[in-house]
Amino acid sequence: MTRLMLGRTLERICKGILLLCLVHFAIMMILYWDVYIQRFDIFNRFNTRNYSRMSHFFNFSKPNSTLPTLGIASDHFLASEKSEANVTTEKPLPPCPDVPPGLVGRLLIEFSTPMTQERLRKENPDVKEGGRYSPPDCKARQKVAIIIPYRNREHHLKYWLHYLHPILRRQKIDYGIYIINQHGDDTFNRAKLLNIGYKEVLKDADYDCFIFSDVDLIPMDDRNLYHCYDQPRHFAIAMDKFGFRLPYAGYFGGVSGLNKTQFLKINGFPNEYWGWGGEDDDIYNRITLNGMKVSRPDVKIGRYRMIKHDRDKHNEPNPQRFTKIQNTKITMHRDGMNSLQYHLIETVRYPLYTNITVDIGKPPPRPPRG
Ligand code: BGN
């Protein structure tokens, strides 16, 4: 009898505790629901997941914003986060050291590990929408836009993002990644895409330094610092495909960087090199003709691996390049930023980069022979 009573009492106590827990949980949910929605942006995430299933693999997820419209909302979100942070940390950040302390030097670069969007996102939790990052513990001296001319190279872009984001983070660079995507199938025009990049990224932030990088080039040493220098910089000086040497003294291809003054002094890059080759030599000519010199890292540090690929369609060697590079002195004044024309199709921010798609037109018809 007493056992039975004891059992019942225990059962009641347990039920009571369970009920209390449920009530407590319900109150918590009511109190924090609003905070959860705002803080973790629950509805947005739900939509994002649905979208990513439908979208093309490499677009990662639903683009949260385009620059002209939703970008404003996203800036607002960042701004409110910043003001929260200001309440707790009032001290301004110290300037970043000239030599970042966390560099590791020579890197192992390979392209056989499968690269997935989940992996890329996990590796880069601190990168903000659109591929923006600034060091949390110091104020970088320059704001760097990395501009990549692009068409149909998803495979390369994955590896580029996989290697470059962590390198740039260790280098304590304040940066944004911008893909300038040539729309359509007409002849590729690398230098014109780079000019467009310069113009478009300045709509996004007040960048001081512009680094122009091919999507298939990965630095093999993180001491090759991605910022601008007193003179226009050539970074990719020792590529594997050239036996880790400069192929010729005036080579300026692959990865280069200019600050605003240097870029505007040469009227930007030529818009009239359609197809492969010569545009980098024209840029080199512009630099030297305007009294500047090219600055380069040590040959042991400026090493690069190129991701192997077949020649792109619609990027055949440009037969006019040989004569064109003879005329830079004349053409640079009329062909460049002062003559740039294109049509912006869309700007979309993805988690690890901003994608700017543009219609750049096509080469002018060749005059008939004879
Ligand atoms: C050069 C190309 C560059 C290219 C390098 C490396 C020309 C102009 C006529 C001499 N220049 O020969 O554009 O980056 O090779 O591949 O073709």
Boltz pocket constraint, residues with backbone or C-beta under 6 A from the ligand:
constraints:
  - pocket:
      binder: B
      contacts: [[A, 247], [A, 253], [A, 254], [A, 276], [A, 277], [A, 278], [A, 279], [A, 280], [A, 281], [A, 321], [A, 322], [A, 325]]
      max_distance: 6.0
